[in-house]
């Protein structure tokens, strides 16, 4: 099951009253499924930036509750601060982190904006990816004139809010307007330089940042800046779209840095920016010695970087995420200035519930002992999935060994691709180890439901049918994933390192056992379904996979036997 995580960073127009701030964050954290990552109040700005993450539905609900509480506690008629602002909740962006697209976040933010206007009476603008009008992608356009301009803007078709547009009234006077939208994740990063010169750091920053540098007379650094017909400076763009950067000197470290915000990580991933800053620095006689990530990053940022550097080395990318992240850390020098702990810097790791005990987190002995205990779960379904995962792991091992063998240098990418496929299948099957036990527990949970009235009996029967269907579909998913393992082990038996051919053969045996074992669970669970047509269709699909798996096993073992 794909993890779905979004981040929300609402800015509330209160930075001086800790009790009000606490009540707002309490409303957010009261929603199950969200995790509060940061609360950053500013006295001079009279503004607090809150960061929380979770699954999309929970985050949207938490954002709504935070906006509701802020509207109750903050009266914009008396608000003053150094930062531009328009409402009690001034801005509320939704940001995709994992398993969710920017477009999906845009739809969620539009729905949230409508709900805020409809249920709370707060005028709302939609900005960035959620904007209904191109000019409103820019937050400054939505917030033009700030809170004081709302009496003139509201009710105006051109300048009024997207939702809740009406004449300025007492309710709007109290809450102001809120801007809700979706944007991509912003990465704040500093590149460490082997110089103390702020001037050289700035020059490198101007070389790469999207804005670039002013064009000067004669092309000289000291020349007079050239201006266009409107009197605006003519700029020479930098090489990296979606980036902002400056150079500075850090007393704490005694070095200069290029400080950068990457606002479009889809166009300019971290590793691309790193390489480009290295290039620009090298051309000015300077070297990047390391990188400092400010704040948090999505896991994909480090995974993409690690794979990028592995491919440059012509090394297989089909290795565990932890190893890929370690390559990213070492390649970009993320640990130069201080230790870099992914568990403290990667959002997905911070969101993980330490109390959520998983079978796959046990040791090999621990899983065996848990299975051998008096509890009926984990049982055959979970062990079938685990056997499939071991089959995928063996195929992946052969692919990695082959990719790194000198005789296969010209085909390293082919085996790397197969190792990545095997790694992905292993992860799918490991997830199904716990999912099968969860499906069993879901059925057990139904028997605790009340059944005194006819309505309760009907609800219990419906819940049991749904739980039984789920418990039948999970082992079918195990069969499908385990069957895909044959593609990996067969290719490795036929084309991989011949010294590891028996490992591919054992992988095929494990995959076949996974298919057969999971099919037993499909059949016994399907027998409990009231919908017999659905039950027969699931069994027929399982029989089809089982027959195909038998043929694949025979084919792989024939190859293995021919080579030993």
N, C-alpha and C positions, 0 to 999 in steps of 0.2 A: 504494500500500500504506500503510495507516494505521500511524503510529508508535505503539508501545505502550511506555510507560515507567512504572515505579513507583519509589517511593523507599522506603528502609528506614532506620530510625533506631534501631538497637539501643543499649541502655544497659548497659554492662558494669561490674561491681562491682570495678573496679581503676582507680585514678587516680594512683597514685604510682610505679609501676614501668614506665618507658618500654619496657623490653625485652619485658615481657609484653604490653603494649598493641600493640607493633609485630608480635609474633607473631600476635595476633588479627587485626589488619588485613591482614597478609600472607595469612592463610587466606582472607580475604574477597576480596582483589584477585587471588588466584590463579585465581578463576573468570572465565572469558572472558565478556565481555559486560556487566561492571559497571564503574562508574567511581566511585572514592572521591572524595567532595566535601569532607569535613571530619572531623577528629578533634579532639575537645575534651575533654581530661582535666581533672579537678578534684581537687586534692590534699585539700582539706577534706572534700569529699563522698566521696572515694575512689571515683570513678565517672568513666567516660569515655563520652561520647556520640559515636557514629560515624554519619556520614551517607553513604550510597552510593545510586546509581541505576543503572538499566539495564532491559533487557526483563524481563518478569515471571518467566520460567523461570530466567534467570540470577540475578536478585536473590534468589529463594527459595533456590536452591542456595547462594549466597554467605552468606545468613543462616544456613543450616544449618551450613555449615563454620565460620562465626564462633562460633556457639553451641557447636559441638563443641570448638573450640580453647579457648574460655573455660572450659569444663568441665574441661579437662585442666590448665589453668594456675592457676585460681582456687579456693582452698579457703575456702568460706564460714564454716567453723568459726572462722576467725581474722579475719573481716572486720569492720571498724568504719569508719563514716563518717557525715557529717552528713545525708546524703540517705536517705530511706526506701528499703529494698531487701529483696529476698526471695531472689535467686539470683545465680549467677555472671553469667548474662545475665538482668538483672532484668526488662526489658521489651523487646519487639521488635515495633514496629508496621510494617505495610505500608501505603503511602499512594499512591493513584492520582495520577498526574501527567498522562499523555496516553494516550488510546486505551484506557483501562481504567476500569471502573466500581468504585465502592466495594464493591458486592456481589461482584464478581469477586475483589477483594483479600481480602474476608472469607472466601471459599471457599479461596483460596490459603493464608491464614493458618491456617485450621482444619486443612488438610492438613499444613502445616508443623508445627503443634503436635502432631499425632498422630505424625508421623515422628520428631520430637525425643523424644517419650516412648517410642516403640517401639524406636528404634535406639540412642538414647543413655541411656535410662533416666531422663531428667529429667522430673519432674512438670511439667505445663503447664496453665495456665489460659488461657481465651480471653476477650478483653475487647473493649470498644467494639463496632464493627459485627459482629465475629465471635462475640460472646457467645452462649452457649447459653441463658443465663438473664438476664432483664431487669436484675436488680440487678448483674450482673457487667459490664455496659457501663461501669461506673465502676471505673477502675483501683484506686482506694483500697479498694474492697470485696474485690477479688481479693487485694490485698496486705495486708489487715487483719492487724495483729499482726506483720507483717514476717517475717523469717527465723526469729526466735525462736518464732513461733506454729506453725510447720510441724509439730512433733511432735504437737500436739493436732488440727490441721486434717486432716492426711493420714490416710486411711482412713475419714474421716467422710463420709457420703453428701452432706450438706448443705454442708460447708465444704471438702471435699477438691477436688483439681484435676480438670479435665475429662478429662485424659488422664494415665495413669500413677498413678492413685489407689491407694495401698497404705499399709500401715503404714510409718511413718517408719523408714528404715534408713540404713546407713552411706553408701550411694551418694547418697541424698537429703541427708544431712547435709553431704556435701562440696559438691554442686552447688547445693543449695537448689532452689527452683522458679522457673520462667520463665513470664512472662505474654506471650502472643502475640496480636496482634489486627490490626484494620484501622481506620484513621480517615482522615478527609478531611485534605487539606493545610491546615496552619495558617500563616496569614500574620501576621507580626509587622510592624507599621507604626507610625510616629510622624507625627503631624500637627503641622506647625510653626505657631505662633501669633504674631501681632504684639503680644505682651505678654510681660512678664517675671513675671507673677503666677501662681504655682503654684496659688493658691486658685481663680482663674478657670479655669485649665486643668482642675483637678479637677472643678469644677462642670460644665463641658462634658462631661467623661468620664462623670460620674454621670448626666447627661441621656441619654446614648446607650447606655451599656453595659447588657447584659441584666439584670444584678443590680440596677441602678438605685441608689437612695439610701434611707437610713432615713427613715421618716415621723416627723415631729416634732410635738410639741404645738403647736397653733395654726398649723401650717403654717409656722412660723418656722425659719430656719436655726439659730438658737441655742436652739430649744425642746428639751425633753427627748425623746429617742427613745422612740417607742411600741413596746410589746411585745405579742405575742399571748398566748394562754392558756398556752402552753408556755414562756413567758419568752423567746422568740426575737424579735429586732427585726422589726418590720413594714417591708417594703420597698416602695418605689414603683418598679416596673420601668422600665428605660430603653427606648429605641425600637428598638434593634438586637438581635435574637436572635443567639445564638451569638457574642457578643463579650464580651471583658473589657477594661477600660480604666482608666487612672489618669492624673493630671496630674503633671508634674514640670518642673523647671527644669534646663536643660543649660548648664553653665558654658562648654563649648567653643564653643557657638553664641551664647550670651547671650540665649536665648529660652526661653519655656515651650513644652511640647509636650503633646499628648494621645497617650499611648502605648497602643496597642491590639493585642490578639491577636484575630484573626478565626478562630474555630474551626470555623465552618460556612460555607465560601465558596460553597457551592451556594445557601444561603438568603440570605447577605449577601455579595455580591461586593465587591471592593475599591472599585469606583467608587460603589456604593450607600452604603458606609460613608463614603467621602469626602464625598459630597453631604450626608449627614446630619450629619456633624461640622461641615461648613460652615454648615448651617442653625442648629445649636445654638450655634455660636460667634457667628454674626450676631445672634442674639436676645440675646446677652449683650454686644454691642458690640465683639466681637472678630472678627478675620478670620483664616482659614486661608491662610497664604502659600505653603505647599508641603507636600510629603509625602516621608517618608524610609522606604524599604523596608529592613527589617533581614533579612539573609539572602537566600534565593532565592525565586523564584516560578515557577509553571508559566506557560508561554507564554499559555495561554488566559486567564489573569488580565488580562494587558495587552491582548490582542486584544479581549476582551469590553468592557474599559474604553474602548478606542479607538473601537469601534463605537458604544458608548453615547453618547459625546460627539459623534461624527459625526452620529448620528441627531438629537441635540438641535439641531444646526446645519442639519438637513435636507440633509445631504451624503451622497453615495454611499459605501457601505461596500465596494464592489467594487474595492478597491485592494490593492496588495501588503501583506503582513504588516508589512514594515519601516515603511511609511508609517502604518499603523494604530497601531503601537507608538509611533511618534514623536508622534502625536496624544495618546495616553494619557500619555506623559511630560510633554508641555507642558500638558495640561489639568489634571493633578494636581500639577504642579510637582515632579516626581520629581528634577529636576536643580537644585533651588534651593540646596542646601547643598554639593553636590559633583557632579561630572559623573556621569551615569547611563549606563552602558554595558550594553545588553541582553545582550551576549555574556558578561558577567560576572555577570549577575543572573537570567537566564532558564535554567531547568534544561535544556530541550531544546537550547539552544545550547552549554551546557557539555558535554553528553553527546556531541554531534556529533564524529565522528572526523575530525580535520583531515587525516589521511593517507588517508581514503577519497575518492579522486579521482573526481569525477563528470563526465560529459559536459556536463550542463546547467550546470556551474559554469564552463565555458570561455566565452571571448568568441565572438561570432558568427563571427569569422574563425577562431578556434581550433577551433571545431566543424567548420567547412568543411575546414580543413587536416587535422584528425584523420580526417575521412571520406575525404579524398583520398589518405591515406597508403597504404602497401602492405598494412597490416593489413586482414583481411576484416571486422572490426567496429570501429566502428559501420558498419552497412550500411543497406539499404533499410528495414528494420523500424524502426530508430531514427529515421531521417529522416522516415518516415511519421508517427511519433508527434510529431515536432517540427513538421511541417507542420500537424498537427491542433492543436497548442498555439498556433501562430501564428494559426490561424483563430479559436480561442477568444479569443485576445488582442485581435484586431481587433473582434470582437463586444462584448467587454468595454469596449474604448475608446469605441465608439459609445454604449454605455449610459451610461458615466460622463460623456461630453460632453453627452449629452442631459439627464441628471439635474441637471447644473449650469447648464443654459441657462435664462435667466429665463422664457422662454415656457412652460417645462415645470415651473414651481415646484409646481403642484398635483398633479403626477404624479411627483415626485422619488423617492418610495419605490418605485414600480413599477419604475423604471429602476435604482434601487439594487439591488433584489432580483435583477434580471436580470444586473447587473454582478457580483454575488456568485456567481451560478450560473456565469457565464463564467469568473470567477477560479478557482473550484473545478475546472472542467473543464480549464482550462489547467494547473493543478497536477497533476491526474491524468495528463495527457498528457506533461508534462515528466518525471514519474516513469517513465513507460513508455519514454522515450528510453533511459534507463539500463537499465531492466528487460529490454528487447529484447536489448541487448548482453550482459547477464548470462546470459540464456537461451542465447545462442549459445556463450558461454564454458563453460556447464555441459555442453553436448554435447561440446565439445572436451576437457573434463576427463575424460569417460568413457573416451576412447581411451587415457588414461594408466593405466587400471586393469589389474591383472594378469589374464592369461587362460591360465594354464598348466594348471590343473586344471578338471574339469567344474564344480565348485562355483564357481570363479572366473569361468568362462565364463558360467554362469547368472546370477551376480550382476552381471556386466558387461552382459549382455543386458537384465536388468531395469532397471538404471540408465539404459541408453541409451533404452529405451522411455519411462521416466518423464521423462527430460530432453527427449526429442523431443515428448512430449505438452505439456510446459510451454512449449517453444519454439513450439508451435502455438497454445496458449491465449493467450500474451502478445499477439501481433498481433491476435487476435480481441478482446481487451480494448481494444486501440487502436481497432479498428473501432467498437466499442460507444460508447466515449467520444467519438470524432470525430463519430459520427452525432448525438450529443446536442448538439453545437455548432450544428447547424442550427436548433434551437429558438431559440437566442440570436440568430444572424445574421438569421434570417427575421423575428423580432420587430423587430429594429433596422432592417432594410430597410423594413419596413412602417410602423412607428410612431416610429422614432428621428429624430434631427436629420437633415433631408433633405440638408444640406450634407455629411453623412458617409455617404450611402447607398452610394457606391461602395466604401467601406471594408467595409461589411457584405457587399457582393458578392464582394470578394476573400476575405473570411473564408469564404464558402460554397465558393469554388473551392479554397481550402486544405483545408477539411474533406473535400471530395469526393476530393481527391488523397490525403489521409491514409487514407480508407476504401479506395480502390482499391489503393494501395500496400501497406497492411497485408494486404489480401486475397490479394495475390500471395504474401506470406510464409506466410499460413495454408495455402494450397494446397501450396506446395513442402515445408513442414515436415510437413504431414499425410501426404504421400506416403511418408514414412519410418516411419510408424506400423505396427506389426504388427497392432494392433487395427483392422481395417478398418471395423467398424461405428462405432467412435468417430471415426475419420478422416472418414468420410462425413457423420456428424452435424455435425462442426465445419465442414466445407466447406459444408454446406447452410445452416447458421446464417450463415456469412459471405456466401453468395450472397444470402440474404434481406436482410441489412443493406446490401449493395452496391446492390441494386435499389432499396431505399427511399431510399438516399442520392442516387442519380441523379435520382429524382423530386423530392427536396427541393432539390437544386441547381438544377434547371430552374425550380422555383417561386420561389426566391429571386432568380435572375437575371431572371426575368420582371418581378418587382416593381422591381428596380433599373433595368432598361431603361425601364420606364414612367415613371421619375422623373428621367431624365437626358436 
